[in-house]
Amino acid sequence: MQDITPVLTNSQQEQEEPSYSFLGGISGFVFYWLAFAVPFLVYGSNTLFFLLYTWPFFLALMPVSVLVGITVSMLLRGKLLFTLLTTGVLVISLFWLIFSFLSGW
């Protein structure tokens, strides 16, 4: 009879990491639309005429906002409050930066 010792394998199965990217994508998208409303609140309805000529710049910020949200959420490991605060500040700052550069205000 042979002397056989059982080899223990990794009995713990690999646990799936939660999807942080979904929270980040949604928060980036929501903050994009909130940032889109800020110039209307500050400057009124005349902002619409300005946005009619510059809409491609602001449309290009939508995927950037979603990617910023995903990146922040992944870096912060899904901490909800910090993810929302950081994503909100970054997206609104990006939107306001583009608006300020294009309008010269």
C-alpha positions, 0 to 999 in steps of 0.5 A, a space after each residue: 500500500 502506498 503512503 498517499 497524503 491528500 493535497 489540499 487545494 484552495 477550498 475558498 472559491 474566488 469571490 466575485 467583486 461587486 460591480 462598482 462601475 455601474 454606480 459610477 456610470 449612473 452617477 456620472 450620467 446624473 451629474 452631467 444632466 445636473 451640470 447641464 441645468 446649472 447655466 440655465 439657473 445662473 444665466 436664465 433662458 438666454 443660455 439656450 441660444 448659446 448652447 444651440 451653437 456649442 452643443 457638440 462640446 457639451 455633448 462630448 462631455 457626456 461620455 467623459 462624465 460617465 467615465 469620470 464616474 466609473 473611475 472615481 467609483 473604482 478608485 474609491 471601491 464603491 464608497 457611495 458618499 465619497 463617490 457621489 461627492 467626488 463625481 459631482 464636483 468633477 463633472 460640474 467643474 468640467 462642465 463649468 470649465 467648458 462653458 466658461 471657456 466658450 462663453 468668455 465669462 
